[in-house]
C-alpha cells in the first residue's frame, strides 16, 4: 500500500511539473506564428516570380498554369515565393495575377491564410 501511494505521488508530481513546461513551450510557438501581413502577386507554383512571355496577361498565365499546380504569393520585392494553405488556394483564384495583401500566419514557407485583399 505504501508503494502504491509512493507511485501515485510521483505521477501526480510529474504531471504537475510537465503541464506548466508544455504550456510555456506552446506560448513560445504562438509568438513565432503571430499574424502577419504579406504583400505580393498571386501567381502559380510553375511560374513563381516570372510569367511566360507572350501571354495576354499575368492573370491569363496564372489561370492557365494553376490547372496543374497551386496558387502562390510571389513577393517580387524580396524575391520570395510563399505557398498558400487550402484556404488560400480557395481565396486566391479571384485575385490571379493581381497585387494583393494577405493576412495570415507563416509556417515554414507556407502562409496559413486568414484574408486576401487587393493591394
C-alpha positions as CSV (number, residue, x, y, z in Angstrom):
1,X,0.0,0.0,0.0
2,X,2.9,2.4,0.8
3,X,4.5,1.6,-2.5
4,X,1.2,2.4,-4.3
5,X,1.0,5.8,-2.5
6,X,4.6,6.5,-3.5
7,X,4.0,5.7,-7.1
8,X,0.8,7.8,-7.2
9,X,2.5,10.7,-5.6
10,X,5.4,10.5,-8.1
11,X,2.9,10.5,-11.0
12,X,1.0,13.5,-9.6
13,X,4.2,15.5,-9.1
14,X,5.3,14.6,-12.6
15,X,2.1,15.8,-14.2
16,X,2.2,19.0,-12.1
17,X,5.7,19.8,-13.4
18,X,5.0,18.7,-17.0
19,X,1.9,20.8,-17.6
20,X,3.5,24.3,-16.9
21,X,6.5,23.3,-19.0
22,X,4.4,22.3,-22.0
23,X,2.4,25.4,-21.6
24,X,5.5,27.6,-21.8
25,X,6.6,25.8,-24.9
26,X,3.2,26.3,-26.5
27,X,3.4,30.1,-25.8
28,X,6.8,30.5,-27.4
29,X,5.5,28.8,-30.6
30,X,2.4,31.1,-30.6
31,X,4.8,34.1,-30.7
32,X,6.6,32.6,-33.7
33,X,3.4,32.3,-35.6
34,X,1.9,35.7,-35.0
35,X,-0.5,37.1,-37.6
36,X,1.5,39.0,-40.3
37,X,0.7,40.8,-43.5
38,X,2.4,39.8,-46.8
39,X,2.3,41.8,-50.0
40,X,2.9,40.3,-53.4
41,X,1.3,38.9,-56.5
42,X,-0.9,35.9,-56.8
43,X,0.9,33.6,-59.1
44,X,1.2,29.8,-59.6
45,X,3.9,27.4,-58.4
46,X,5.1,26.8,-62.0
47,X,5.8,30.5,-62.9
48,X,6.6,31.8,-59.4
49,X,8.2,35.2,-59.7
50,X,8.0,35.5,-63.5
51,X,5.4,34.6,-66.1
52,X,5.8,33.2,-69.6
53,X,6.4,35.7,-72.3
54,X,3.7,36.1,-74.9
55,X,0.8,35.6,-72.6
56,X,-2.1,38.0,-72.9
57,X,-1.8,38.9,-69.2
58,X,-0.4,37.8,-65.9
59,X,-4.0,36.7,-64.9
60,X,-4.3,34.5,-68.1
61,X,-0.9,32.9,-67.4
62,X,-1.7,32.1,-63.8
63,X,-5.1,30.7,-64.5
64,X,-3.7,28.5,-67.3
65,X,-0.7,27.2,-65.3
66,X,-2.6,26.7,-62.0
67,X,-4.7,24.0,-63.6
68,X,-1.8,21.6,-62.9
69,X,-0.4,23.4,-59.9
70,X,-1.2,25.6,-57.0
71,X,-1.6,29.3,-56.3
72,X,1.4,31.0,-54.5
73,X,2.2,34.5,-53.3
74,X,5.1,35.9,-55.3
75,X,6.9,38.6,-53.3
76,X,8.9,40.2,-56.1
77,X,10.5,42.9,-53.9
78,X,12.2,40.2,-51.7
79,X,12.4,37.5,-54.4
80,X,10.4,35.0,-52.3
81,X,7.6,32.7,-53.2
82,X,5.2,31.5,-50.4
83,X,2.9,28.5,-50.6
84,X,-0.7,29.1,-49.6
85,X,-2.7,26.7,-47.5
86,X,-6.1,25.3,-48.5
87,X,-8.0,28.4,-47.5
88,X,-5.5,30.5,-49.5
89,X,-6.0,28.3,-52.6
90,X,-9.7,28.9,-52.4
91,X,-9.5,32.6,-51.9
92,X,-6.6,33.3,-54.4
93,X,-8.5,32.4,-57.6
94,X,-10.3,35.7,-57.8
95,X,-7.0,37.6,-57.4
96,X,-5.0,35.7,-60.0
97,X,-2.2,37.8,-61.4
98,X,-3.0,40.8,-59.1
99,X,-1.1,42.5,-56.4
100,X,-2.6,41.5,-53.0
101,X,-2.2,41.9,-49.3
102,X,-2.5,38.6,-47.4
103,X,-3.1,38.4,-43.7
104,X,-2.1,35.1,-42.1
105,X,0.4,33.1,-40.1
106,X,3.6,31.7,-41.6
107,X,4.8,28.1,-41.0
108,X,8.0,27.4,-42.9
109,X,7.3,28.7,-46.4
110,X,3.5,28.3,-46.2
111,X,1.1,31.1,-45.3
112,X,-1.9,30.0,-43.3
113,X,-4.3,32.5,-44.9
114,X,-6.9,34.5,-42.9
115,X,-7.7,37.0,-45.6
116,X,-6.7,38.2,-49.1
117,X,-7.5,41.7,-50.4
118,X,-6.3,43.8,-53.4
119,X,-3.3,45.9,-52.6
